[in-house]
Amino acid sequence: MTRQQDRAKAEAIEGWIDALAITQNILPVDGVIFGRRAPLMHRPSTDLIEDAMIAATALGHKLRVATRYLRDFKRLGVPTLNPFRRTA
């Protein structure tokens, strides 16, 4: 849709995504991850689809989710870390 409305903006976004993919570790979201997401979606649904996908990716790769919204992800059963919390 953006490409049809603003070609220059679409190309800028594509360039940003390409640069991000080169400089960052991008975790794959494959069939296994989608499979892990499905059971997470059957919980009380104030949880967002996006949160469930992030949680499933973290679980699938044995990682923690770094977020200040700990409660949202704890309900999904994923380990969390609040990078904004001061440690003593």
Sequence and secondary structure as in RCSB ss.txt:
>XXXX:A:sequence
MTRQQDRAKAEAIEGWIDALAITQNILPVDGVIFGRRAPLMHRPSTDLIEDAMIAATALGHKLRVATRYLRDFKR
LGVPTLNPFRRTA
>XXXX:A:secstr
 HHHH HHHHHHHHHHHHHHHHHS      HHHHHHHHHHTTS TTS HHHHHHHHHHHHTT  EE S HHHHHT
TT  EE TTS   
